[in-house]
Structures are given as structure tokens and as C-alpha cells.
Amino acid sequence: MYKHMAVLSLLSLACLVPVKANEYSVGLGVGAMYSGLGTNVALVSKTDLKYLSAGCVKYSTFSGATCGVGAGWVVTDLFSANTNKHGLGVYASIVDSERYFSHTSSVQGTKSYRHDSDVYGLGLSYNYFLNGIDKSGFNLGLSVHVTNADVVDNVGGFFQLGYQF
């Protein structure tokens, strides 16, 4: 768990590194663009944002943290809108984890096995950038995704609140 927290902390510090204006952005938040609660690094233009993200989607004292990575693309000129505040996106990201138990019986007795796996999803998102996709500011969003889960639900979603620097 401490390894995951260290990686997220280092990625968060990337927002302090100066970069060329309107080319790169670093964001912090919760939702699909941040792989849960996390951060992203994005390549930004006037009408789109392509990002890589790292974050955590679950934590419990019993299981620890479920953290992972994601990638996505948000575009604002899909319907020839006059504003770059409304974006539609696609993403692939960690969305959950699942655990199940199996048992085998033999002449020597019953043996139990615990199986843990990360669940990744592929989804669609709507994002609203308060200052526009190419400017620093807050963003809100909603997304739905399908997953590779075997035990938990195969459909889910995220609410999003974040800030892009």
C-alpha cells in the first residue's frame, strides 16, 4: 500500500514542474479521468485531452488498497459545438477488485483457496470543464463502463470531480 501512495504522491508533484502552456496538464481528482481517487498527466489541445492516470478505487483494512492505471481521450468538438467545455470521452481504467474462494476435496481433506483480481473497465464519459478543456480549472463528469469482472457486476460507473492544472 505504501508503494502505491508513494507513486501517487510523486505523480502529484508533477504539477509543480513547468511545461509549455496548453500542451501538457496534470490533474488531481476522483472519477474515470483519475482511475478512482488519483492523478493524471494529459496532452491537451484546444479541443481534446488524452491522458494517462493512476489512482485507487477501493480501500479496506482487511484487503488493503486497490490501485491501478488507466488511459483515456476526451473530445469537445464531436458535434461542432461553439464551446470547448462539454466533452465526450472513452477510457480504459481500473474500476474495482474482486475476491472469491474455491475449495477442493481429496482423501487428505478439504483445501480452500482465495482468489483476488483487479477489475478493469472500458467506458464512455461526459465531462464538463468549467473554464474549457484547454485551461486550468475544475471539471465534473459522469461515466458508465463495462468490466472484465467474473464475480461482481459487469456494468458500473463513476461520478467525477477534479482539477486540471
C-alpha positions as CSV (number, residue, x, y, z in Angstrom):
1,M,0.0,0.0,0.0
2,Y,2.8,2.4,0.8
3,K,4.3,1.8,-2.6
4,H,1.0,2.9,-4.2
5,M,0.8,6.0,-2.1
6,A,4.4,6.9,-2.9
7,V,3.7,6.6,-6.7
8,L,0.6,8.8,-6.4
9,S,2.5,11.4,-4.4
10,L,5.3,11.6,-6.9
11,L,2.8,11.9,-9.8
12,S,1.0,14.7,-7.9
13,L,4.2,16.6,-7.6
14,A,4.5,16.7,-11.4
15,C,2.0,19.6,-11.3
16,L,4.8,21.8,-9.9
17,V,7.1,21.1,-12.9
18,P,6.9,23.9,-15.5
19,V,5.8,22.8,-19.0
20,K,4.9,24.5,-22.2
21,A,1.5,26.2,-21.9
22,N,-1.5,24.4,-23.4
23,E,0.4,21.2,-24.2
24,Y,0.5,19.2,-21.0
25,S,-1.7,19.2,-18.0
26,V,-1.6,17.4,-14.6
27,G,-4.9,16.8,-12.8
28,L,-6.0,15.6,-9.3
29,G,-9.4,14.3,-8.5
30,V,-11.8,11.4,-8.3
31,G,-13.5,9.6,-11.2
32,A,-12.7,8.0,-14.5
33,M,-10.1,10.6,-15.6
34,Y,-8.2,9.8,-12.4
35,S,-8.6,6.0,-12.1
36,G,-10.7,6.5,-9.0
37,L,-9.1,8.8,-6.4
38,G,-5.8,9.8,-8.1
39,T,-4.0,11.9,-10.7
40,N,-3.5,12.1,-14.4
41,V,-1.0,13.5,-16.9
42,A,-2.6,14.8,-20.1
43,L,-1.7,16.0,-23.6
44,V,-4.1,18.9,-24.2
45,S,-5.2,20.8,-27.3
46,K,-7.9,23.4,-27.9
47,T,-10.5,20.6,-28.4
48,D,-9.2,17.4,-26.8
49,L,-7.4,15.8,-23.9
50,K,-5.5,12.5,-24.0
51,Y,-4.5,11.2,-20.5
52,L,-2.7,8.5,-18.5
53,S,-4.0,8.1,-15.0
54,A,-3.1,6.4,-11.7
55,G,-5.3,6.0,-8.7
56,C,-7.1,3.9,-6.1
57,V,-10.7,2.7,-6.4
58,K,-11.1,0.9,-3.1
59,Y,-9.5,0.6,0.4
60,S,-10.3,-1.6,3.3
61,T,-8.4,-2.5,6.4
62,F,-8.9,-6.2,5.5
63,S,-7.9,-6.2,1.9
64,G,-5.7,-3.0,1.6
65,A,-5.8,-0.7,-1.4
66,T,-7.0,-1.5,-4.9
67,C,-4.9,0.8,-7.1
68,G,-4.1,0.8,-10.8
69,V,-3.8,2.8,-14.0
70,G,-5.9,4.0,-16.9
71,A,-5.9,5.9,-20.2
72,G,-8.5,7.9,-22.0
73,W,-9.4,10.5,-24.6
74,V,-11.9,13.4,-24.2
75,V,-13.0,15.5,-27.2
76,T,-15.1,18.6,-27.2
77,D,-15.7,19.2,-31.0
78,L,-17.6,16.0,-31.7
79,F,-20.8,17.8,-32.5
80,S,-19.3,21.1,-33.9
81,A,-20.1,22.9,-30.7
82,N,-19.1,26.5,-30.3
83,T,-17.6,25.8,-26.8
84,N,-14.9,23.5,-25.6
85,K,-16.5,23.0,-22.2
86,H,-18.6,19.9,-23.0
87,G,-16.6,16.7,-23.7
88,L,-17.3,13.2,-24.6
89,G,-14.7,10.6,-23.8
90,V,-13.6,7.0,-23.9
91,Y,-11.4,5.3,-21.3
92,A,-9.9,2.1,-20.0
93,S,-9.2,2.0,-16.3
94,I,-9.1,0.0,-13.1
95,V,-12.6,0.2,-11.7
96,D,-12.8,-2.4,-8.9
97,S,-11.4,-5.6,-7.4
98,E,-13.0,-8.9,-6.7
99,R,-12.4,-11.8,-4.4
100,Y,-13.7,-15.3,-4.3
101,F,-12.9,-18.6,-2.7
102,S,-12.7,-22.1,-4.1
103,H,-12.4,-25.4,-2.3
104,T,-11.0,-28.8,-3.4
105,S,-11.6,-32.1,-1.6
106,S,-9.4,-35.1,-1.6
107,V,-8.6,-38.1,0.6
108,Q,-6.3,-35.8,2.6
109,G,-9.1,-33.3,3.4
110,T,-10.5,-30.1,2.0
111,K,-8.3,-27.2,0.9
112,S,-9.5,-23.6,0.5
113,Y,-8.1,-21.1,-1.9
114,R,-8.6,-17.3,-2.0
115,H,-8.5,-15.6,-5.4
116,D,-8.0,-11.8,-5.7
117,S,-8.0,-9.9,-9.0
118,D,-8.3,-6.4,-10.2
119,V,-11.3,-5.4,-12.4
120,Y,-10.7,-3.2,-15.4
121,G,-13.4,-1.4,-17.4
122,L,-13.9,0.2,-20.8
123,G,-16.3,3.1,-20.7
124,L,-17.8,6.3,-22.1
125,S,-17.8,9.6,-20.2
126,Y,-19.4,13.0,-20.3
127,N,-17.1,15.8,-18.9
128,Y,-17.8,19.4,-18.2
129,F,-14.8,21.7,-18.0
130,L,-15.7,24.9,-16.1
131,N,-13.0,27.0,-17.9
132,G,-12.7,25.0,-21.1
133,I,-10.8,21.8,-21.8
134,D,-7.5,23.7,-22.6
135,K,-7.5,25.9,-19.5
136,S,-6.8,25.2,-15.8
137,G,-9.8,24.6,-13.7
138,F,-12.4,22.3,-12.2
139,N,-14.2,19.6,-14.2
140,L,-17.3,17.5,-13.4
141,G,-18.3,14.3,-15.1
142,L,-20.3,11.1,-15.3
143,S,-19.3,7.8,-16.9
144,V,-20.5,4.3,-17.5
145,H,-18.3,1.2,-18.2
146,V,-18.4,-2.5,-18.8
147,T,-15.8,-4.7,-17.0
148,N,-13.9,-7.9,-17.1
149,A,-15.4,-9.0,-13.7
150,D,-16.2,-12.6,-13.1
151,V,-17.9,-12.2,-9.7
152,V,-19.0,-8.6,-9.2
153,D,-21.3,-6.6,-11.6
154,N,-20.1,-6.2,-15.2
155,V,-21.5,-2.7,-15.5
156,G,-20.6,0.3,-13.4
157,G,-19.8,4.0,-13.5
158,F,-18.1,6.9,-11.9
159,F,-19.0,10.4,-10.8
160,Q,-16.1,12.8,-11.4
161,L,-14.8,15.9,-9.7
162,G,-11.3,17.1,-10.5
163,Y,-8.9,19.9,-11.2
164,Q,-6.6,20.1,-14.2
165,F,-3.6,22.4,-13.7
